[in-house]
Each structure stands twice: as C-alpha cells, then as structure tokens.
Amino acid sequence: MADPKGNKLLVNLGASQVRCRLKGFGHGVRKVQSAGRHRAVIIHTAIGRHLQELEARFADVGFFTTESPLDHLEKGSGDSMRLGDFSKQADSYRRARPTYPDTLVELLVADARVGPGDPVVEFGAGTGIFTRLLVERKFRVTAIEPNDQMRIQSDVPDARWLNGTFEVSGLENASQRWAVAAQAFHWADPQQSLPEIRRVLQPDGLFTVLWNDRANEKSEILSWTENAIRRHVPDYDEAYRNREWQVVLESTGDFTLVAHRAVSHVVRMSKQRYLELWKSHNRLNTIAGPVRFAALLLEITEHLEQQQVEDLEVPYRCESWSARRRG
Ligand SMILES: C[S@@+](CC[C@H](N)C(=O)[O-])C[C@H]1O[C@@H](n2cnc3c(N)ncnc32)[C@H](O)[C@@H]1O
C-alpha cells in the first residue's frame, strides 16, 4: 500500500518506542515506519504549534526533518520553516550569499555556446544572485523561482520572473538555449525534472548545475565554525548535495555530461555579513531549530569578537556539471 502523503520526521528511536511516545498525540500523525534498528520515520501533516509539539517529543533523541520540494509548494510558503523553504531566510540570503566566480561563468557560457539575446533559463533563481550574472551578459533571461519571498527579495528586473519549479516550469517546448541551476538542483526531483528541462531546451541545449562550497580546510574561521556546528547540531551534515552529479544528470537518459569544472575563489566580507551568511542557511536553521540555532550564532558572534575580527576572507570552491540534451 502506498505511503500516506505528508512530511517526514526521521527520529533516532526505534518504531515501537516512537509509537509509545506518540500515544495521545492526535495532531496529524499518519504513519510510523521503521527506518533501521534505532530509527523511525513519522509521516505527518502537523504544522505550526502542533509540529513544535511533535518535534519536542523527540528533542532528547534527535530528529531530522525531510520534505519533498513539491510538498512545501502545495502547502504554500507561509508555515513553519522547512527544508527547501527559504521564506524566512530570503532577506539574509540576498544580503549575505556570495556570487559566483567570473572565470567559471565565462567557461560555462562558452560550453553552452550562448551569446547576447539568446534565451537562457535559471531554475531555483532565489533572489537572483546568479540571474544577475546572466542579465549582465545580455542573455534573454527567464528566472524560475517557486518561493514568493525569494522572488520578492530579488532585484534583477531585467529578467522575466516566473513562479514555477524544476518539475513544472511553465515554459514552452524547445524555447531555451541554456538552462542553469545555481545552488538549487539538490532540491529537485531528478526523475521528474530532467525530462521537463529537456523539453524546454532547444536541440543541443545545455543544462548546467553548480554549487559554491565553502573551502573549510583553507580557513581557520570556517574550520572553527564547522567545529561549533558539530558541537551544537551534531545531527547536521552537508553530504546532502555531495551526490554523483554526473550519474544523477544522466540517470533518465535525457542528458549526457559534457564538462565538469571547478574554480576556487575568495569572498571578502564583514563580520556582520559572515553572521548573515549562517542566518541564510536554510538546512542548518531547520535541523537545528530556533534554540540550538540561536546558541550557535551567539557562540560565533562571541568568537569573532574575542578574535577581534572585523573583516574576513571566506574561501570557496565553485563546482559545475554541464550536460547536453540528448536527441
Ligand atoms: C539555495 S537557493 C539558490 C538561489 C540562487 N540560485 C542562488 O544562486 O543564490 C535554492 C532555491 O531553490 C528553490 N527551490 C526549492 N525547490 C525547488 C524546486 N522544486 N524547483 C525550483 N526551485 C526550487 C528555493 O526556493 C530557493 O530559492
């Protein structure tokens, strides 16, 4: 029988103990499934105060919230902070997140064989950090972003902004020369989105995914922060986007990888921006919950003050995978 629809809360406790703890909790728990010896998944529809109550029952053992990207779209973006829903971080996101290195963008543009006036779409455009780089190169840019708050925070009016997703873009068949997803494709469902992206691309069109990753090993403050995160939020890990992207991109037969690139760069920022950077981190925020997240931010703030840091250089490694539309 198919699982009931709902969000998933993965808890570090066996299924029978979870069921015991949930006795008398009537707010939207639809199913409890075993997920290994000491782990279970609660499928639920609890939101707001009820969700907080549900999470509180497992605060001592640790829990992890998962949600398919489309679920939060169906519910709208207004309820409590969930993975992939950047509503609450949109402002920090716009102010703090780094842009992408020009040298890499130039290489990607050459791989995509696009020039001024060509139609280019960005999926998961957020507040427009990458969109701006496309507009500056005079492409005819469509920015697709499902989150209202992110679109409101964007200030790249020369792009056409649409409310859509990787899975359902709303674009015409074969209308785009290049499709890009910066810091976003890990939210997509590859099985649904790759055929959709192929559909909107012209024959021979390119799809590029890229991520800016902090180079923790190259910076004392980043390694210190990573350590602090491990202490405050031990259930957090960043492996969620370290996937075999070539395998993922080629998994549906719609694309063939043509280039994998990586460029290192350094972003100079103020102490305040460094703090904003962490505030804009949806996944860490969501997994930590408000109490642990506030404690972490406080410790980072105190550390920067003790070290008398005013400005800092944050090293990144930006990595991309470009795949050509097949057939
Ligand atoms: C980390 S932000 C990246 C924003 C921007 N591309 C950048 O480089 O700063 C990820 C964005 O993907 C969006 N997103 C999440 N699920 C999505 C989906 N299924 N389809 C399209 N966008 C999605 C989120 O709303 C968010 O704005």
Ligand as a Chemical Component Dictionary entry (heavy atoms), coordinates in Angstrom:
data_LIG
# 
_chem_comp.id                   LIG 
_chem_comp.type                 NON-POLYMER 
_chem_comp.pdbx_formal_charge   0 
_chem_comp.three_letter_code    LIG 
# 
loop_
_chem_comp_atom.comp_id 
_chem_comp_atom.atom_id 
_chem_comp_atom.alt_atom_id 
_chem_comp_atom.type_symbol 
_chem_comp_atom.charge 
_chem_comp_atom.model_Cartn_x 
_chem_comp_atom.model_Cartn_y 
_chem_comp_atom.model_Cartn_z 
_chem_comp_atom.pdbx_ordinal 
LIG C1  C1  C 0  19.869 27.920 -2.221 1  
LIG S1  S1  S 1  18.690 28.782 -3.173 2  
LIG C2  C2  C 0  19.637 29.249 -4.617 3  
LIG C3  C3  C 0  19.206 30.579 -5.187 4  
LIG C4  C4  C 0  20.039 31.132 -6.335 5  
LIG N1  N1  N 0  20.048 30.272 -7.488 6  
LIG C5  C5  C 0  21.455 31.466 -5.922 7  
LIG O1  O1  O 0  22.392 31.067 -6.603 8  
LIG O2  O2  O -1 21.629 32.162 -4.934 9  
LIG C6  C6  C 0  17.714 27.445 -3.750 10 
LIG C7  C7  C 0  16.411 27.908 -4.379 11 
LIG O3  O3  O 0  15.768 26.789 -4.970 12 
LIG C8  C8  C 0  14.371 26.967 -4.801 13 
LIG N2  N2  N 0  13.692 25.667 -4.938 14 
LIG C9  C9  C 0  13.433 24.726 -3.976 15 
LIG N3  N3  N 0  12.775 23.694 -4.535 16 
LIG C10 C10 C 0  12.628 23.975 -5.869 17 
LIG C11 C11 C 0  12.028 23.297 -6.981 18 
LIG N4  N4  N 0  11.487 22.105 -6.837 19 
LIG N5  N5  N 0  12.052 23.906 -8.204 20 
LIG C12 C12 C 0  12.653 25.117 -8.359 21 
LIG N6  N6  N 0  13.230 25.795 -7.338 22 
LIG C13 C13 C 0  13.210 25.232 -6.116 23 
LIG C14 C14 C 0  14.243 27.571 -3.411 24 
LIG O4  O4  O 0  13.011 28.246 -3.258 25 
LIG C15 C15 C 0  15.454 28.512 -3.365 26 
LIG O5  O5  O 0  15.126 29.797 -3.762 27 
# 
loop_
_chem_comp_bond.comp_id 
_chem_comp_bond.atom_id_1 
_chem_comp_bond.atom_id_2 
_chem_comp_bond.value_order 
_chem_comp_bond.pdbx_ordinal 
LIG C1  S1  SING 1  
LIG S1  C2  SING 2  
LIG S1  C6  SING 3  
LIG C2  C3  SING 4  
LIG C3  C4  SING 5  
LIG C4  N1  SING 6  
LIG C4  C5  SING 7  
LIG C5  O1  DOUB 8  
LIG C5  O2  SING 9  
LIG C6  C7  SING 10 
LIG C7  O3  SING 11 
LIG C7  C15 SING 12 
LIG O3  C8  SING 13 
LIG C8  N2  SING 14 
LIG C8  C14 SING 15 
LIG N2  C9  SING 16 
LIG N2  C13 SING 17 
LIG C9  N3  DOUB 18 
LIG N3  C10 SING 19 
LIG C10 C11 SING 20 
LIG C10 C13 DOUB 21 
LIG C11 N4  SING 22 
LIG C11 N5  DOUB 23 
LIG N5  C12 SING 24 
LIG C12 N6  DOUB 25 
LIG N6  C13 SING 26 
LIG C14 O4  SING 27 
LIG C14 C15 SING 28 
LIG C15 O5  SING 29 
# 
